Amino acid sequence: MSAPNVNKPNEGIVGQAMNSIGNAANYVSDTLQGKGAEASKEANKEQAKGNVPGNDSIGDRVSGALGAASDKVDQHKYETGAKANKESI
């Protein structure tokens, strides 16, 4: 997740355009990473429920639950970054 580029005083049109391009690229990157974290979270939730063949022991289920919680934090972080970058375009 990267912070949006902010236009500085007297930066000029080219500098502002470059900032917008950078913010757009960061928006796409954060959006994709957020979707990846969401997919991982859902897979870990299924593991935590014991719905993954071969990964249904207590240890596997706890690991899935902890992974899902971590992925949820990552998902929120990337979605927040994407929103900030989108608003800065």
C-alpha positions as a printed Julia matrix, in Angstrom:
89×3 Matrix{Float64}:
   0.0     0.0     0.0
   1.4     3.35   -0.93
   0.29    6.81    0.02
  -1.14    9.03   -2.71
   1.14   11.52   -4.41
   0.16   15.07   -3.52
   0.54   18.0    -5.88
   3.01   20.55   -4.58
   2.7    24.31   -5.13
   4.18   25.45   -8.46
   4.65   21.85   -9.59
   3.22   22.44  -13.03
   0.84   20.51  -15.22
   3.36   17.79  -16.1
   4.12   17.13  -12.43
   0.43   17.02  -11.59
  -0.2    14.61  -14.48
   2.62   12.36  -13.3
   1.16   12.35   -9.79
  -2.23   11.37  -11.2
  -0.68    8.54  -13.22
   1.2     7.32  -10.15
  -1.96    7.46   -8.05
  -3.88    5.54  -10.7
  -1.22    2.83  -10.78
  -1.22    2.63   -6.98
  -5.03    2.39   -7.01
  -4.92   -0.58   -9.39
  -2.17   -2.27   -7.38
  -3.94   -1.79   -4.04
  -7.25   -2.96   -5.52
  -5.68   -6.16   -6.85
  -3.85   -6.85   -3.6
  -7.07   -6.26   -1.68
  -8.91   -8.76   -3.87
  -6.11  -11.28   -3.33
  -6.33  -10.83    0.43
 -10.11  -11.24    0.24
  -9.78  -14.51   -1.69
  -7.2   -15.81    0.78
  -9.46  -14.8     3.68
 -12.36  -16.77    2.23
 -10.16  -19.86    1.7
  -8.89  -19.6     5.28
 -12.45  -19.25    6.57
 -13.35  -22.53    4.87
 -10.3   -24.17    6.44
 -11.31  -22.78    9.84
 -14.74  -24.37    9.4
 -13.1   -27.72    8.65
 -14.37  -27.75    5.05
 -10.96  -28.41    3.42
 -10.21  -32.13    2.98
  -6.87  -33.01    4.54
  -6.77  -29.78    6.56
  -9.49  -30.46    9.08
  -7.54  -31.09   12.29
  -7.86  -28.7    15.22
  -4.44  -27.21   14.44
  -5.37  -26.7    10.79
  -8.63  -25.07   11.76
  -6.94  -22.7    14.22
  -4.34  -21.86   11.57
  -7.14  -21.11    9.1
  -8.89  -18.84   11.58
  -5.69  -16.91   12.33
  -4.94  -16.66    8.61
  -8.43  -15.34    7.91
  -8.05  -12.68   10.6
  -4.69  -11.6     9.21
  -6.07  -11.51    5.66
  -9.0    -9.37    6.81
  -6.54   -6.79    8.2
  -4.59   -6.84    4.92
  -7.78   -6.53    2.89
  -8.87   -3.47    4.88
  -5.41   -1.9     4.55
  -5.36   -2.3     0.77
  -8.97   -1.16    0.31
  -8.23    1.96    2.35
  -5.12    2.66    0.28
  -7.02    2.13   -2.96
  -9.72    4.55   -1.85
  -7.17    7.21   -0.91
  -5.36    6.84   -4.22
  -8.61    6.94   -6.2
  -9.63   10.19   -4.52
  -6.22   11.69   -5.36
  -6.38   10.98   -9.1
